[in-house]
Amino acid sequence: MRIAITGASGFVGKALAARLELAHHTVIRLARRDAGPGSARWDPATGEIDRAALGAIDAIVHLAGENVAGGRWSTRRRQAIADSRGPATERLCKTLASLPTPPRVLVSASAIGIYGDRADELLDEQSPPGRGFLADVGRAWEAGTAPATAAGIRVVNLRIGMVLDRHGGALAKMLPAFQFGLGGRLGSGRQWMSWISRQDLLAAIEFALNTPSLRGPVLAVSPHPVTNREFTAELGRALRRPTVLPAPAFALRLLFGEMADALLLAGQRAMPKQLTAAGFVFSHPELGSTLRELLSRQ
């Protein structure tokens, strides 16, 4: 297939582009600046794409968005996070709908933050969104794909959990403290963490591109969520380091403000019912073995 990707220079997008090219697909990287062959200029502020460079595409994977964990949430950062998702996605989808031959499928990133903080409630794709800033952003993000759906494009809103790989994302940020024996649970440690290895996420995206029965919300998380306390213990075991220094909730709030409650102390216990029902098989379903494998790689 000929597949366009937004966010192709990011932690997930770069690996996805390489995986798809290895499978002999043609990848077009959409970016703010023309980067030469294999790329096309895309302006998120207007939704405009260099159509000549894009050409006819079979599919598009939309991963672009401001990093929600990139710093304390000032008013400006909150606006940037929101604008880079709902409005930017809607503009992109309007452009896709206007192409002479629209793509057959759009896999658009979303996130489990759409559920808000749900304690021990077991969540799936049919569970309603929650409350809070990230939940509001998630609703707008998914609603932004409506123009693509209206144009007959099959849309998959991939609700992604915490992506694990030692070379990026949350795990890479945790490793220095844990390697020095300074890691510990966050707050009470009872909050649920729905996670997925980067390898399984890449496979899930490719599976969604090729599985016509998948559409609408699809959870991209391991079938075995864990609490933060369990995650902390497993990471300590994988590194053979103690994990006896908890980070109190009040300290996290002082350090990170609102972001602490939304990202570090909130929990979602999510199950990937749609992926599982469609026949997707996880390579890394269990946290302990996943961490040991990831951390054993050079």
C-alpha positions in Angstrom: 0.0 0.0 0.0 0.9 3.7 -0.2 0.6 5.0 3.3 0.9 8.5 4.7 2.0 9.1 8.3 1.8 12.3 10.4 4.1 12.4 13.4 6.5 10.2 11.4 9.6 11.6 13.3 8.2 10.7 16.7 8.8 7.9 19.1 6.0 5.7 17.5 5.9 7.2 14.0 9.6 6.7 13.2 9.5 3.0 14.1 6.2 2.6 12.3 7.5 4.1 9.1 10.5 1.7 9.2 8.3 -1.3 9.9 5.9 -0.5 7.0 8.8 0.1 4.6 10.3 -3.3 5.7 7.0 -4.8 4.7 7.4 -3.2 1.2 4.8 -0.5 1.6 5.5 3.0 0.3 5.5 5.5 3.1 4.9 9.2 2.7 5.9 11.3 5.7 3.7 14.3 6.3 5.6 17.1 7.9 5.5 20.9 8.3 8.6 21.2 6.1 9.3 19.3 2.8 12.0 16.8 3.7 12.6 15.6 0.1 11.6 12.3 -1.5 9.2 10.2 0.5 7.7 13.3 2.2 4.9 15.8 1.6 4.4 19.2 3.3 1.4 19.3 5.7 0.3 22.4 7.6 -1.6 21.4 10.7 -2.8 25.0 11.2 -4.8 24.8 7.9 -4.9 21.2 7.0 -3.4 21.8 3.6 -1.2 19.1 2.1 1.1 19.3 -0.9 -1.1 17.1 -3.1 1.5 16.6 -5.8 4.0 15.2 -3.4 1.3 13.1 -1.6 -0.2 11.5 -4.7 -2.9 8.9 -4.4 -2.7 7.1 -1.0 -4.4 3.9 0.2 -4.2 4.7 3.9 -3.1 7.3 6.4 -1.9 7.0 10.0 -2.4 10.1 12.0 0.0 10.3 15.1 0.9 14.0 15.3 0.1 15.9 18.5 1.8 18.0 21.2 3.5 15.9 23.8 1.2 15.9 26.9 4.1 15.1 29.2 6.5 17.6 27.8 6.2 20.0 30.7 4.0 21.5 33.4 0.6 22.5 32.0 0.5 26.3 31.6 -2.5 27.9 30.0 -0.4 28.1 26.7 0.6 24.4 26.9 -3.0 23.3 27.6 -4.1 25.2 24.5 -1.3 23.8 22.4 -2.2 20.2 23.5 -5.9 20.8 22.6 -5.3 22.6 19.3 -2.9 19.9 18.0 -5.5 17.2 18.4 -9.2 18.0 17.8 -9.0 21.0 15.5 -5.8 19.8 13.7 -7.4 16.4 13.1 -10.6 17.9 11.8 -8.7 20.1 9.3 -6.7 17.1 8.2 -9.8 15.0 7.7 -11.5 17.7 5.7 -8.5 17.7 3.4 -8.5 13.9 3.1 -12.3 14.0 2.2 -11.6 16.6 -0.5 -9.0 14.5 -2.3 -9.9 13.2 -5.8 -9.5 9.7 -4.4 -9.7 9.6 -0.6 -7.7 6.9 1.3 -9.6 3.8 2.1 -8.7 3.9 5.8 -7.5 6.3 8.5 -6.0 5.1 11.7 -6.1 8.1 14.0 -4.4 8.2 17.4 -6.4 8.7 20.5 -5.6 7.9 24.1 -7.0 6.2 27.2 -7.0 9.6 28.8 -10.5 9.9 27.2 -11.9 7.8 30.2 -10.6 10.2 32.9 -9.8 8.7 36.3 -12.0 5.6 36.7 -10.5 3.9 39.8 -11.2 0.1 39.5 -13.9 0.2 36.8 -13.2 -2.2 34.0 -13.2 -0.3 30.7 -13.7 -1.2 27.1 -14.5 0.5 23.8 -18.2 0.9 24.8 -17.4 2.7 28.1 -18.4 6.4 28.1 -15.7 9.1 28.2 -14.9 10.5 31.6 -14.3 14.0 32.9 -11.3 16.3 33.0 -9.0 18.1 30.5 -7.6 14.9 28.9 -11.1 13.4 28.5 -12.3 16.6 26.8 -9.3 16.6 24.5 -9.9 12.9 23.7 -13.5 13.5 22.8 -12.6 16.4 20.5 -9.7 14.4 19.0 -12.0 11.5 18.0 -14.8 13.9 16.9 -12.3 15.5 14.6 -12.3 12.4 12.4 -16.0 12.9 11.5 -15.3 14.5 8.1 -13.4 11.4 7.0 -16.1 9.0 8.1 -18.7 11.1 6.3 -16.6 10.8 3.1 -16.7 7.0 3.3 -13.2 6.5 4.8 -13.0 3.7 7.3 -11.8 5.4 10.5 -10.2 3.6 13.5 -9.7 5.8 16.6 -6.9 4.0 18.3 -7.1 4.6 22.1 -3.4 4.1 23.0 -2.2 3.3 26.5 1.2 3.9 28.0 3.7 2.8 25.3 6.7 0.9 26.6 10.2 0.8 25.1 13.5 1.5 26.7 14.5 4.0 24.0 11.6 6.4 24.5 8.4 7.3 26.1 7.5 6.9 29.7 9.8 3.9 30.4 12.9 5.8 29.2 12.1 8.6 31.6 11.6 6.3 34.5 14.8 4.3 34.0 17.5 6.6 35.4 15.8 6.9 38.8 15.0 3.1 39.0 18.5 2.1 37.9 19.9 4.1 40.8 17.5 2.4 43.3 15.5 5.7 43.6 12.2 4.4 42.1 9.0 3.8 43.9 5.2 3.9 43.6 3.4 7.1 42.7 0.9 8.3 45.3 -1.0 5.4 46.7 0.1 3.1 43.9 -3.5 1.8 43.5 -4.1 3.6 40.2 -4.4 1.3 37.2 -1.9 1.5 34.3 -3.0 0.3 30.9 0.1 -0.2 28.9 1.3 -1.7 25.5 4.8 -2.4 24.2 5.9 -0.3 21.3 6.3 -3.5 19.2 2.7 -4.5 19.9 1.4 -1.0 19.1 3.1 -1.0 15.7 1.6 -4.4 15.0 -1.8 -3.2 16.1 -1.6 -0.2 13.8 -0.7 -2.4 10.9 -3.5 -4.9 11.9 -6.0 -2.0 12.0 -4.9 -0.9 8.5 -5.6 -4.4 7.1 -8.7 -5.4 9.1 -11.9 -4.1 7.5 -14.1 -5.1 10.5 -12.3 -2.6 12.8 -13.7 0.9 12.9 -14.5 3.5 15.6 -12.8 3.3 19.0 -10.3 0.5 19.4 -8.2 0.1 22.5 -4.5 -0.4 22.0 -3.5 -1.8 25.4 -2.2 -5.1 26.8 -5.0 -7.4 28.0 -3.3 -7.4 31.4 -3.4 -3.9 33.0 -1.6 -3.5 36.3 -1.7 -1.1 39.2 1.1 1.4 39.6 2.3 -0.6 42.7 2.5 -3.7 40.6 4.3 -1.9 37.7 6.8 -0.5 40.2 7.6 -3.9 41.6 8.0 -5.5 38.2 10.3 -2.8 37.0 12.4 -3.1 40.1 12.6 -6.9 39.6 13.6 -6.5 36.0 16.4 -4.1 37.0 17.2 -6.0 40.2 16.9 -2.7 42.1 14.9 -1.8 45.2 11.8 0.3 44.8 11.2 1.6 48.3 11.1 5.4 47.7 7.5 6.3 47.0 6.6 9.7 45.5 3.8 11.2 47.6 0.8 12.6 45.8 1.3 16.1 47.4 4.9 16.2 46.1 3.9 15.2 42.6 1.2 18.0 42.6 3.8 20.5 43.8 6.2 19.5 41.0 3.8 18.9 38.1 0.6 20.7 39.0 -2.6 19.6 37.3 -0.6 17.2 35.1 0.2 15.0 38.2 -3.5 14.3 38.8 -4.2 13.7 35.1 -1.2 11.6 34.1 0.5 10.2 37.2 -2.2 9.7 39.8 -5.2 8.9 37.6 -5.9 5.4 36.4 -7.7 3.5 33.7 -8.2 -0.3 33.8 -8.8 -0.9 30.1 -9.3 -4.1 28.0 -8.7 -4.4 24.3 -11.9 -6.1 23.4 -12.1 -5.0 19.7 -8.5 -6.0 18.9 -8.9 -9.4 20.6 -12.3 -10.1 19.0 -10.8 -9.3 15.6 -8.0 -11.9 16.1 -5.0 -9.8 17.1 -2.4 -11.6 19.1 -0.2 -9.7 21.5 3.5 -10.5 21.5 3.9 -8.9 24.9 0.7 -9.5 27.0 2.4 -9.8 30.4 4.3 -6.9 32.0 7.0 -8.8 33.8 8.3 -10.7 30.8 7.9 -7.6 28.6 10.1 -5.5 30.9 12.7 -8.2 31.1 12.8 -8.5 27.3 12.9 -4.7 26.7 15.6 -4.1 29.3 17.8 -7.0 28.1 18.1 -5.5 24.6 21.2 -3.4 23.8 
